[in-house]
Structure formats: C-alpha cells, structure tokens
Amino acid sequence: MNESEKVSFLGRRLLDRRNFLHTAGLSTAGIALTSILASEGLLGKDSSHSAGGKTPIRPEINPKMPYAPRLPHFDTAAKQVLVIYCPGAVSHVDTFDYKPALMKMHGKKPPGLPAVTFEGPTGNIAKPFWDFKPRGQTGKMVSDLLPNLAEQVDDFCFFHSLHTDTSAHPQGENFFNTGFTMEGFPSFGAWVTYALGTENQELPAFVAINDPRGLARSGKNNFGSGFLPAAFQGTDFSAKNPPSNLFRPKSYTSRTDQRTVDLLQRLNAQHLQHYPGDADLAGRIASYELAGKMQTSVPEVMDISGETAATLKMYGTDTGSDLKKEYAKNCILARRLIEKGVRVVQLFNGSDPAGGNGITNWDSHSKIKKTHAMQAEIMDQPTAALIADMKQRGLLDDTLVVWATEFGRMPFLQANGTGRDHNPDAFTCFMTGAGVKKGFSYGESDEFGFKAAVDKTSVYDFNATLLHLMGLDHERLTFYHNGLERRLTNVHGHVIKDVLA
C-alpha cells in the first residue's frame, strides 16, 4: 500500500459511522461534564476572562431583589453620586481654564494651529468672551460667565487636562457616559447600581433627570443598561415631565390599588417559577414592582410645594427664563432624590438640537457669546444653589458631585469669526463632595488651552477615579459578555490618586 492509499484508508477509518458516533458521544459527554462542573463552581478560573490580570468581583444579585444594597469593594466616603452633565461641549477657555496667552495672541494665527478642524476652516486666536477674575481664598481664575459657581471654587476639584477619543457629540456623549463611542454599552450609573444597588427600595436606584427641552443627542444610551440586566437602566423623568403612568386615578382607592398589586405579585411569582434563572424576566418583574411602589413615593418626592420660599428663591424658580425655572425645579428634584437615598442621579443641562426650537445646548459653532450666555443663565444659579444646598444639609459628606461635558472648544474661532469648534484634546470638568480634595486643580492644558499638556487625563482615567470614589475597583467591576470581561474603562484607565482627599 503506497502513501496516498494509506492516507485515504486512514481518512475513511476516521470518518466511518461507528467512529463518528463514538467520537461525538465522548465530545457531548465532555461538554456536559464541563457544564456541570462550571455550574457547581468546580472549574478553575480562566485567566483570559480576568480584567487587567485581576479576578473579577461579581456582585451577588438576587433576581427578585436586584436593587438590594450591596457592599463596595472597599470602604469609601461617597455612598451616592450626582452627575450634572452639560451636552454640547462647554468652552473651557471661556469658563474655568484661564489662558493669558489668548489675550496676547488675540486676532493672530500663530504657526502650528490646524487650517481645518471638525466643522471646517479655522480663524484666528480669540481671547475669552468673558473676563476672568480670581475667586475665593484659593484665587482660582474663573470667568464672569458663571458668577454663582465661581463663588464656590474653594470646594471644587478641577480636572484641566482631560482629553477624549472623538470630536462628534453623539459619540462623545457615549464615550463619556459609557466608556465606548458605540451604542449598546452600560452607562456609568448602570455600572454603579449593578455593583451597589440602593438604600431606598421604593425609588429607582438610578434616576436620569433630563433637560426640560428633551433628551441629549445620544438619548437614553446616556443612562442605559446596555448588556447589564435591564433592572439597572436609569429611570427617566423630570419635574416638568413626571412619569404619568405612576399616578393612581382619582377614582381608584388606595385599598383597591393595594389588592391589585398583591394579586399581581402572586401571579408574577408563579410565572417566574416556570422560568428559573431567567434574569431578564426577573428584572422586568422587579421593575414593575418598583413602579407600583413609586406610585406613592414619586409624587411625594416630586412635590416641591413644601420647600421654603428662601429655598425656591435660592434655586431661582421665580426669576429668569421659563427654561431656567424648569431646570431649577429639576435641581431641587435632584437634591430630594439624593436625600431619599437614590444611589445615582444624573441631571442634564442641554438637549438634542432636534428636540426644540432655538438654542438647546452648549454647542456654539457660531455666536458663542449668545449661545453660551443663554445656557449659563439657565445652568449657573440653580446648579450653584444645588451644590450649596447639599453642602448646608450635610449631603456632601457622603455624596460625590460631578460636573461634566463631553469635550471642550478651540482657543481659536471658526472661519465665521463668532464661534468655536469642537476640541477633543483639552477640556475641563470638576468634582466636589465626598472623597475629593477641595480648592484643587489637577493637570494643565497648553498655553492656549489647545491640547492637554501636564498630567494628561483620559476619560478612562476620569471614570476609573469616579468608580474608585464610589468604592469600586474599575478593573474588577466587570460583566462577562460575548466572550469578554467588559468594564466601564474597557482595558484602560488609572485612578488619579492626586485628587483623592
């Protein structure tokens, strides 16, 4: 028998019916055994599934009680977090990042600046549209655009060397809030509530208070749960647009309502018994049960009529534009939710341009003096009042407050001479409250505010620091999805320890 005949013979032997059934049977048995061992936790750890070389820490979640409070990875001061998010890209060089070189080079175009940026040809260097002044005991330079927030700089911890991976708004929002430019990934709030649950079982663990004008560009992706269980997505409502389905009809008595809820709970429990281990079903049932509890808790927390006249005046519910008044009410709602123990509150100041007429967010490709001034009039006083009110009530002792935007704006004008283009290479955000230093600035942009220069800080680093301040290790807070251990910071990020109190 020659070599080719031997190969042909062996091939036939390996593929005949008896050998095929024998091999397939052994393989099936092996797969079954592996599955049983895995379900019993008897298989060794797969290092390829670890995040950054660290073993993931899985939160123990009861599908019937997904919002039950859970311990953090380590002790920390912050127990809750409030994120004040400003879609549209706030100009750092016109607010918090003081650059004297812009005054010296105003109207000039030094070499090295790009001829074309995100929206087209560039113009000349432009000094800030508002004057900067030293504020507080620290003497921090802040512009007159935000006079109320400027008074509080001694309590703030600024990040001046932030940079991001994209210069487009939808992708920028996604990246800042989920760690990825694509849609479908869990938001920061979803990760935190997945890990920690919440203390108040009659309110959502995570609430998104959207701008009175509507959702931001990336919509519900900014507070979605992605591939995490659906129970951890943010609940969307605002003072202007409460969830109408949570209010009991006047003709329906509380006793009848309770009897109906009790019946539904029994039916849901029976239904869940037929599908053990179905996390999506359990999450939906838990969400509906929470909605039932919210029928009494939400109207109470949203009723601001009991607030003192002094408080309402401090927030600015009685002066300025209608948008400012509505946003001020949202700020009061944010404080009340934090008081009630909601784990994560995300407050938006700005919406998608398609969501209304006129100026709807901080995007300022033209007439920046008008657009930024309008947004500042809405945002400044109520936001400053919110932070001051939380401080005087002692809420900042265990609540972290974050003020953020997706990227910055250029130190030079666009060709139209009145607006600044997107700048992903340098922008400013700040934190205050539990766990962070006060009156502190971390990092620097270059002399023009064009690029991050000293202690460059990526969005991954920023989010890693946020999780750390909530007592969570960003490398160990993971969720196994599509063959990968996914996390908020992907495979990047370092905690900025210099900002920790």
C-alpha positions in Angstrom: 0.0 0.0 0.0 1.6 3.3 -1.1 1.5 6.5 1.0 -1.6 8.0 -0.8 -3.5 4.8 -0.3 -2.6 4.8 3.4 -3.9 8.4 3.8 -7.1 7.5 2.0 -7.6 4.4 4.2 -7.0 6.3 7.4 -9.4 9.1 6.4 -12.1 6.5 5.7 -11.4 4.8 9.1 -11.6 8.1 10.9 -14.8 9.2 9.3 -16.8 5.9 9.2 -20.2 5.9 11.1 -19.0 3.9 14.1 -16.0 6.1 14.8 -18.0 9.3 14.2 -20.7 8.3 16.7 -18.1 7.2 19.3 -16.2 10.5 19.0 -19.4 12.6 19.0 -20.6 10.8 22.1 -17.4 11.4 24.0 -17.4 15.1 23.0 -21.0 15.5 24.1 -20.2 13.9 27.4 -17.2 16.2 27.9 -19.3 19.3 27.2 -22.0 18.1 29.6 -19.4 17.4 32.3 -17.8 20.8 31.8 -21.2 22.5 32.1 -22.0 20.6 35.3 -18.6 21.5 36.8 -19.0 25.1 35.8 -22.4 25.3 37.4 -21.1 23.9 40.6 -18.2 26.3 40.6 -15.6 23.4 40.4 -13.7 24.6 37.3 -10.5 26.6 37.7 -10.5 30.3 37.0 -10.0 31.2 33.3 -7.3 33.8 33.3 -8.4 35.0 29.9 -11.6 36.2 31.5 -9.9 38.3 34.1 -9.8 42.1 33.8 -6.3 43.6 33.8 -4.9 40.5 35.4 -7.3 40.8 38.4 -10.1 38.4 39.3 -13.5 40.0 38.7 -15.6 40.6 41.7 -19.2 39.6 41.0 -21.9 41.3 42.9 -24.3 38.8 44.4 -27.6 39.8 42.9 -31.0 38.3 43.8 -33.0 38.5 40.6 -36.1 39.1 42.7 -34.4 42.0 44.6 -31.9 43.5 42.1 -31.9 46.8 43.9 -30.9 45.4 47.4 -27.9 47.4 48.8 -24.6 45.7 48.3 -21.2 46.3 49.8 -18.5 48.2 47.8 -15.1 46.6 47.0 -13.6 48.8 49.7 -14.7 51.5 52.2 -15.1 55.0 50.9 -16.7 58.3 51.9 -19.0 58.5 48.9 -22.2 56.4 49.0 -24.2 58.3 46.3 -23.3 60.3 43.2 -24.9 63.2 41.4 -23.7 63.8 37.8 -24.5 67.2 36.3 -24.0 66.7 32.6 -23.8 69.6 30.1 -24.3 68.3 26.5 -22.9 70.3 23.6 -19.3 70.9 24.9 -18.8 73.8 27.3 -15.9 76.0 26.3 -13.2 75.5 28.9 -11.2 78.6 27.8 -14.3 80.8 28.4 -15.2 79.3 31.8 -12.6 77.6 34.1 -9.3 77.3 32.2 -7.6 80.7 32.3 -5.1 81.2 29.5 -3.4 84.7 29.5 -1.7 83.8 26.2 -5.1 84.1 24.4 -5.2 87.8 25.3 -1.7 88.3 23.9 -2.3 86.5 20.7 -5.9 87.7 20.2 -6.7 88.2 16.5 -3.5 86.4 15.3 -2.9 83.0 13.8 0.4 81.6 15.1 2.1 78.7 13.2 1.2 75.2 14.2 -2.5 75.6 14.5 -4.6 73.4 12.1 -6.1 75.0 9.0 -9.2 72.8 9.2 -11.0 71.4 12.3 -14.2 69.4 12.8 -16.6 71.9 11.1 -14.2 73.5 8.5 -11.6 76.2 8.1 -10.2 77.9 11.2 -9.9 81.6 12.0 -7.7 83.4 14.5 -6.9 83.1 18.2 -9.7 84.6 20.3 -9.5 85.8 23.8 -12.2 84.7 26.2 -15.6 86.3 25.6 -15.9 86.9 29.3 -13.4 88.4 31.8 -11.6 86.1 34.3 -11.2 87.1 37.9 -9.6 85.5 41.0 -12.2 83.8 43.2 -12.3 82.5 46.7 -9.4 82.1 49.1 -7.6 80.0 46.5 -7.7 82.8 44.0 -8.8 80.4 41.3 -9.4 82.3 38.0 -13.0 81.8 36.7 -14.8 83.8 34.1 -17.8 86.1 34.7 -20.0 83.7 32.6 -20.6 81.6 35.7 -20.6 84.0 38.7 -22.5 81.8 41.1 -20.4 78.7 40.5 -17.3 80.9 40.7 -18.1 81.7 44.3 -17.7 78.0 45.2 -14.3 77.2 43.7 -12.8 76.6 47.1 -14.9 73.5 47.3 -14.1 72.2 43.8 -11.6 69.8 42.4 -10.8 70.7 38.8 -9.5 68.4 36.1 -7.8 70.7 33.5 -6.0 68.1 31.3 -8.9 65.9 30.1 -8.9 64.6 26.5 -11.3 62.2 24.7 -11.3 59.9 21.7 -13.8 61.7 19.5 -14.9 65.1 18.3 -18.5 64.2 17.5 -21.3 64.9 20.0 -23.2 61.6 20.0 -20.1 59.6 20.2 -18.6 62.0 22.7 -21.6 61.6 25.0 -21.5 57.8 24.6 -17.8 57.7 25.3 -18.0 59.9 28.4 -21.0 58.2 29.9 -20.4 54.5 28.8 -16.7 54.3 28.0 -17.3 53.5 24.3 -18.1 55.6 21.3 -20.6 52.9 20.1 -24.1 52.5 21.5 -25.2 49.4 23.5 -22.8 49.7 26.4 -23.8 50.2 30.1 -23.7 53.7 31.4 -21.7 54.8 34.5 -24.9 54.9 36.6 -25.9 51.4 35.5 -22.4 50.0 36.5 -22.7 51.6 39.9 -26.2 50.4 40.6 -25.3 46.9 39.3 -22.5 46.8 41.8 -24.1 48.6 44.8 -27.9 48.5 44.5 -29.6 51.3 46.5 -30.8 52.0 50.0 -34.3 53.2 49.1 -36.4 50.3 47.8 -39.3 52.5 46.9 -37.5 54.7 44.4 -35.2 53.7 41.5 -31.6 53.1 42.1 -30.7 55.3 39.2 -32.6 58.4 38.0 -31.9 60.4 34.9 -33.4 63.9 35.1 -33.5 65.1 31.6 -33.4 68.7 30.3 -36.9 70.4 30.1 -36.3 70.5 26.3 -35.8 66.8 26.0 -33.1 64.1 25.7 -29.5 64.8 24.8 -28.1 63.6 21.4 -27.4 60.1 22.5 -30.7 59.8 24.1 -31.3 57.0 26.6 -28.0 55.5 25.8 -26.5 58.1 28.2 -28.3 56.3 31.1 -29.0 52.9 29.6 -28.0 49.5 31.0 -26.5 48.1 27.8 -25.9 44.4 28.2 -26.3 44.6 32.0 -29.6 43.3 33.4 -32.4 45.7 32.4 -33.2 46.5 36.0 -30.1 48.8 36.1 -31.0 51.3 33.4 -31.8 54.8 34.6 -35.4 55.8 35.2 -36.2 58.8 33.0 -38.2 61.7 34.4 -38.1 65.3 35.4 -40.0 67.9 37.3 -41.7 69.0 34.1 -42.4 65.5 32.7 -43.1 63.1 35.6 -43.9 59.5 34.5 -47.7 59.9 34.2 -48.4 56.2 34.5 -47.2 56.2 38.1 -50.1 58.3 39.3 -53.2 56.5 40.6 -56.5 57.6 39.0 -58.6 59.6 41.5 -61.5 57.1 41.1 -59.2 54.2 42.3 -58.9 53.8 46.0 -55.7 53.0 47.8 -57.2 49.8 49.2 -58.2 48.6 45.7 -54.8 49.6 44.4 -53.0 47.6 47.1 -55.2 44.5 46.5 -54.4 44.7 42.8 -50.7 45.0 43.4 -50.8 42.0 45.8 -52.5 39.9 43.2 -50.0 40.8 40.5 -47.1 39.9 42.8 -48.6 36.5 43.4 -49.1 35.9 39.7 -45.6 37.2 38.8 -44.1 34.9 41.4 -45.9 31.9 40.0 -44.9 32.8 36.4 -41.2 33.2 37.5 -41.2 29.7 38.9 -41.8 28.3 35.4 -38.6 30.1 34.2 -36.0 29.7 36.9 -32.8 31.6 36.2 -34.3 34.0 33.6 -32.7 37.3 34.7 -34.5 39.4 32.1 -37.9 38.2 33.3 -36.9 38.7 36.9 -35.6 42.1 36.1 -38.9 43.1 34.3 -41.0 41.8 37.3 -38.8 43.8 39.7 -39.1 46.9 37.6 -42.9 46.6 37.5 -43.0 46.0 41.3 -40.8 49.1 41.8 -43.2 51.1 39.6 -46.0 50.0 41.9 -44.1 51.3 44.9 -43.3 54.5 43.1 -47.0 55.4 42.8 -46.7 56.7 46.4 -43.0 57.6 46.6 -42.6 59.6 43.4 -45.5 62.1 43.8 -44.1 62.8 47.3 -40.5 63.4 46.3 -41.6 65.5 43.3 -43.9 67.8 45.2 -41.7 70.8 45.9 -44.6 72.9 47.3 -43.3 72.2 50.8 -39.9 73.9 50.1 -39.4 77.2 51.8 -39.7 80.5 49.9 -36.0 81.1 50.7 -35.0 77.8 49.1 -37.1 78.4 46.0 -35.6 81.8 45.6 -32.0 80.5 46.1 -32.5 78.0 43.2 -34.1 80.6 41.0 -37.5 79.1 40.4 -39.1 82.6 40.4 -36.8 84.6 38.1 -35.3 84.4 34.6 -36.5 82.4 31.6 -39.0 79.6 31.8 -36.3 77.1 30.9 -34.2 78.3 33.9 -37.2 78.0 36.2 -37.8 74.4 35.0 -34.2 73.5 35.3 -34.2 75.0 38.8 -37.0 72.7 39.7 -35.0 69.8 38.3 -32.1 70.8 40.6 -34.5 70.7 43.6 -35.7 67.3 42.5 -32.1 66.1 42.3 -31.4 67.1 45.8 -34.7 65.5 47.1 -33.8 62.2 45.3 -30.3 62.2 46.9 -32.0 62.9 50.3 -34.2 59.9 49.8 -31.2 57.6 49.2 -31.2 57.2 45.4 -27.8 55.8 44.5 -27.1 57.7 41.2 -28.8 60.8 39.9 -27.9 62.2 36.5 -29.0 65.7 35.8 -28.8 67.1 32.3 -28.5 70.7 31.2 -29.0 70.7 27.5 -30.8 68.5 24.9 -30.6 67.4 21.3 -30.9 70.3 18.8 -33.8 68.5 17.2 -35.7 68.5 20.4 -36.9 72.1 20.3 -36.6 75.5 18.7 -33.6 77.8 19.1 -30.6 77.1 21.4 -30.9 73.8 23.2 -27.4 73.0 24.5 -23.8 74.3 24.8 -22.9 73.7 21.1 -21.5 77.0 19.9 -20.2 76.9 16.3 -21.4 80.5 15.8 -22.5 83.4 18.1 -20.8 81.8 21.1 -21.4 84.9 23.2 -25.1 84.5 22.7 -25.4 80.7 23.0 -23.1 80.2 26.0 -24.7 83.2 27.7 -28.2 81.6 27.3 -27.1 78.2 28.6 -25.2 79.8 31.5 -28.3 81.8 32.5 -30.2 78.5 32.8 -27.5 76.5 34.4 -25.4 78.7 36.7 -27.6 79.8 39.6 -29.7 76.6 40.0 -26.6 74.4 39.9 -24.7 76.6 42.3 -27.7 76.6 44.6 -28.0 72.8 44.4 -24.4 72.3 45.4 -24.6 74.9 48.2 -27.9 73.4 49.5 -26.4 69.9 49.6 -23.4 71.3 51.5 -25.5 73.0 54.1 -27.7 69.9 54.6 -24.6 67.7 55.1 -25.3 65.7 51.9 -21.8 66.3 50.5 -20.4 64.3 53.4 -21.3 61.1 51.6 -22.3 62.3 48.1 -19.9 62.9 45.2 -21.0 65.6 42.8 -19.6 65.7 39.2 -19.9 68.5 36.7 -19.1 67.3 33.2 -19.3 67.8 29.4 -18.1 65.6 26.5 -15.2 67.8 25.3 -14.0 71.4 25.0 -13.9 74.1 22.4 -11.0 75.5 20.4 -9.0 78.6 21.5 -9.4 80.0 18.0 -12.5 80.9 16.1 -14.1 79.2 13.2 -13.9 81.0 9.8 -17.3 82.7 10.6 -15.5 84.6 13.3 -18.1 84.1 16.0 -18.0 80.5 17.2 -15.5 77.9 18.5 -15.2 74.4 17.1 -15.1 71.1 18.9 -11.9 70.3 20.9 -11.4 66.7 22.0 -7.8 67.3 23.0 -8.4 69.5 26.0 -11.3 70.3 28.3 -12.3 70.8 31.9 -14.6 69.1 34.4 -14.8 69.2 38.2 -15.9 67.2 41.2 -16.9 68.2 44.7 -18.1 66.5 47.8 -17.2 63.2 49.4 -13.7 61.9 48.8 -12.1 64.6 46.7 -9.8 67.4 47.5 -11.2 70.9 47.9 -9.8 74.0 46.1 -7.6 71.8 44.0 -6.7 71.8 40.3 -5.2 68.7 38.6 -3.4 68.8 35.3 -2.9 71.6 32.7 -3.6 72.3 29.1 -1.0 74.1 27.0 -0.7 77.9 27.0 -3.6 78.2 24.5 -5.9 75.5 26.0 -5.5 73.7 22.7 -4.1 70.3 24.0 -3.8 68.6 27.4 -0.1 69.1 28.4 0.6 68.3 32.0 -0.7 65.1 33.7 -2.9 64.2 30.7 -6.1 62.6 31.9 -8.2 60.4 29.6 -11.9 59.8 30.0 -10.9 56.3 31.1 -8.9 57.8 33.9 -11.7 60.1 34.9 -14.2 57.2 35.1 -11.7 54.9 36.9 -11.4 57.7 39.5 -15.2 58.1 39.7 -15.6 54.3 40.4 -12.8 54.4 42.9 -14.5 57.2 44.8 -17.6 55.0 45.0 -15.6 52.2 46.5 -15.3 50.2 43.3 -12.2 48.8 41.6 -12.6 49.6 37.9 -10.5 46.6 36.8 -12.6 44.2 38.9 -16.1 45.5 38.2 -16.8 43.5 35.1 -19.6 41.7 33.2 -18.9 38.7 31.0 -20.5 39.4 27.6 -19.8 37.9 24.2 -16.7 36.2 25.3 -15.1 39.2 27.0 -15.0 40.6 30.5 -16.5 44.1 29.8 -16.0 47.1 32.0 -16.6 50.8 32.0 -13.0 51.6 31.3 -12.5 48.8 28.7 -8.8 47.8 29.1 -7.6 51.3 30.1 -7.7 53.8 32.9 -5.8 54.6 36.0 -7.2 56.2 39.2 -6.0 59.8 39.7 -4.8 59.4 43.2 -3.6 63.1 43.5 -7.3 64.2 43.7 -8.3 61.9 46.5 -8.9 63.6 49.8 
